[in-house]
């Protein structure tokens, strides 16, 4: 059965970084809901146009919209290919839709990682975050700067600050997380799928812990 992982946690908790790392390590496709929406917005597609006001304001796009996009993304994966859902589901109805879809093909979510870290650390991380316009790699101006200012180490493309990574929108995103996404912790705990991660540690340590858990999952 293909591995299905879910990364849950507030913005700036390192989900994207870890999804990329574990994806490479275990040959899993990282499906980031935020990256997918930003890509659609850049293309100016119907989905992108519908999502724009929510993404830029730091609130959640409607459940049906994101669920359709993410489940379609999963269906496009090569047969037998495992994946990491980074940033999806973010509400209980989204989690229910994902479970129902997987159940339809005899599958289930294998593990949910819940990334924890204090708000002050989150805000510092997000304000200093720069993202590659091409490959999506992320940097932090204080803790993990690129070798050449403004240029991605991995692909040489331009780095930018996301529009929703400003202090004002971050506050809304954290509130949205607490009111709409945090209830998913109980949802997955009840199903015995939750593994909590101290995400304030260096990325190598976090990766090591996640990898140990993934290694125990049936492939
Ligand atoms: P992220 O890159 O994960 O921080 O997501 C950026 C923005 O995309 C969020 O603030 C939401 O507006 C939107 N978004 C991403 N994932 C979801 C989701 N699962 N449900 C609803 N909105 C989402």
Boltz pocket constraint, residues with backbone or C-beta under 6 A from the ligand:
constraints:
  - pocket:
      binder: B
      contacts: [[A, 11], [A, 33], [A, 34], [A, 35], [A, 37], [A, 51], [A, 54], [A, 55], [A, 56], [A, 58], [A, 59], [A, 60], [A, 61], [A, 62], [A, 66], [A, 86], [A, 87], [A, 88], [A, 89], [A, 90], [A, 91], [A, 94], [A, 164], [A, 173]]
      max_distance: 6.0
